[in-house]
Amino acid sequence: MNINLPAFIGIMLVLSLALTIFCFFRASGNSIKALVVILCFVVIQGILGLSNFYTQFDTHPMRFPLLVLPSLLSILVFYLLPRSRKFLDELDPGWLTFLHIIRFPIELVLYWLFLYELVPEIMTFEGRNFDIISGLSAPFIAYWAYIKKKLERKYIIIWNLICLALLLNIVFNAILSAPGPFQQFEFGQPNIGIFYFPFVWLPSVIVPLVLLSHIACLRYHISNKNIKI
């Protein structure tokens, strides 16, 4: 890590990343291809983070888009290519739901970054970020929906929609509080923590996988009447 923080904060982020990748890997039916693609993103963004590529806030053009756009464009491609859509439809929604457990430790990481003045308060559960609810509720939804199989499909859809809204809320606040032309608030304590290693993996890998998990689950449950085990 190239910022002066206690090691446990970075370790928590790395463990959360590992758990996210593991859950998605299992959801994909242990697809080696999917794992390789994800690890390529991890390696590339990790190298850029270690080189302080994203911490040059006054460059033109901005470097921030390279932190998020590659993963988001990859998700878009999934919906443009028939083979990719087939891959999404075959993902196990049970493992995709378990994946959201990582949103609890991620909220702790954001809170610790706030204490060290690297992200604004609005990005924490003391501010406008209520995404911790997603992480706390995920194991219960996964248990009752895919282990006990007693949760109705409509409630699974509603939960995914609510948690997707919570995710978009924190993403929206993160973008508008980051240094750059789009910054609208929190000029005194802007969102700069995610531009440093290893926290670059949060917007570049973890958030896109969380987003993709919601999209895949909603696609599955809206188009199918039976819950996949």
N, C-alpha and C positions, 0 to 999 in steps of 0.2 A: 504494500500500500504506500502511496506517495503523499499522503496527508497525515497530519499528526493526530491519530485517533487510537483509542485502545484496540488491541488486536481482536477482541471478541466481537466487535461490531462487523468487521470484515469477514470473520469466520462465520458468523450467523448468516451473512449474505451468501457466502459460498455454499454453506450447507443447504440453504433454501434453494439455491440454483440446482444443486445436485438432486434434491428431492423432486423438484419440478421436472427435471429431465428424466428421472427414474419413472415417475408416474406417467409421463407422456410416452416413454418407451414401452411400458407395460400396456398402456392403452392402445398402442399401435400394433399389439401382438408381437412385441419384441422385434420390431423391424430394425434391422441393422442400417438400412438406407436412411430411415428417419433419424436414427441416432447420429449417423455420420454428418448429415446435413446440419443438425442442431449443434454438434460439436464444432463444425466449421465456423458457425456464427460465434460460438463461444471463444474460439481461438483468435479469430480476426478482431473481434471487439476487445478482447483482452489485450492483444498487442497494441491496439490503438490507445486503449486506456493507460497502459503502462508507459507509453511514449508521450503522455500528456497532450495527445492530439486534440481532445475535446475541450481542454481547459484554455485554449486560445480564443477568448470570447470576442475579440475585436477583429477577427479575420473576415474577409469578404471574398467569396460568399461564405455564409455561416456553415460551420461544421456540424452543428447540432442535428440537422436532418439525417446525416449519415449514421446517427446513433439509433434512429427509429425507423426510417423509411425502408431500408433493405428488408427487415422482417415483415413490415406491414405490406410491402409490395409482394412478398412471397406468399402471404396469406391471400392476397387478391388473386394471385396466379392459381391458387388452389381452386378457386371458383370459376376460373376461365378454362381450365383444362379438364376434360371428362375423366381422365385417369386419376387426377388429383382429387376430384370430387368423390370418386369411388373410394379413395383412401380415407377421406374424411368420414364417409358413411360407414366405414368398417371399424372406426375407432370405438373402443369400449367406453361407454358413457360413465360406467362405474368408476374406472380409474381416472377419467377426466374430472369427475366430481371430487374424488380424493385429492387430486392435484391442488385444489383451491385451499387446502389446509395451510399451504405455505404463505397465504396472505396474512396469517397471524404473525409469524416471525418477521415478515417484511414490514409490517406496521411498527414493530418494535425497532427495527433498523432505522426506519424513517424518524421515529421519535428520538432515538439516540443522535441521529444526524442533526436534528433540530436543536438538541441540547448543546451541540458543538457548533451551532450557528452555520450549518452547511445547507440546511433546507428551512423554509419558512414554517411557521406554526400551522398554517392552513393545510399543509400536506400531512399533518399528523391527526391522530384521533382526538387531540385537544382542540383542533381547528375544524376544518371542513371535510376531513377525510374520515368516512365511516366504514371504510373497506374492511376494518377488523371484524365486522359482523359477518362478512363472507367467510373469513378464515375460521371463525368460531362455530359457524353453523354447518360448514361443509362436511365434517365427519358424521354429523347426525343425518343430514340429507343422504349421504352416501350409504349409511347403514340401513336406514328405513326404506330407501328406494331400491337398492341393489343387493342387499344381503337378506333383509327381512321381506323385501318386495311387497311392502304394504302402503307405500306412498303413491297416491294417484298421480297420473301423468301431468295433469293440469298444475299440480302444486310444484312439480319438478320444473315445469316451464316457467311458472311465476318466480320461483327462486332464482333461476338462471337469469331472467330478465332484470330482477332487482339487483342482483350481484353484478350484472353487466353494467347497469346504470351507475353503481358505486365505483366500478373500475373506471368508467369514462369520466366520472366526476374528478377523481384524483389525477387522471391524465390531463384533463382540461386545466386544473389548477397548477399542475407541475409545469405545463408549457407556458402559461401566462405569468408565472413567477420566475421563469428562467431568464438570464441575461440575454438581451437581443431585442430586435425590433418588435417582437410580439409581446414583450413584457408589459403587463398592465398593473401589477401590484407587487407588494413586498420588495420594494427597492432597497429597504434597509437591510433585509436579510433574504436575499434572493436564493433561488434553487440552484445551487452549484455543486452539491454533493454528488449528484448522479453522473457528473462529468469526470469523476476520478475513479481510478481502479481501486477495488473491484466492483464498485457500484455502477459502473457502466453496463454491467450485465442485467441490471434491473430493467431499464427501459428497452434494451436491445434484445434480450432473450426471455426473461421471466414474464414481463407484461405481455409480449406477443403470444407466448404459449398459453397464458391465462385467457387472453382474448380468444384465441383459436379454440380452446377447450369449451368456452361458452357457446361459440358459434356452432361447433360440431354437435354439442349436446342439444341445442335448440333445434338444429336441423334434423337430428335423429328423432326427437320426441314429437316434433310437429308433424313429421311425415310418417311416423309409425305409431300404431296403436299399442303395441306390446313393448314392454320395457326389456331391453337387452340385458342379459346377465353378464 
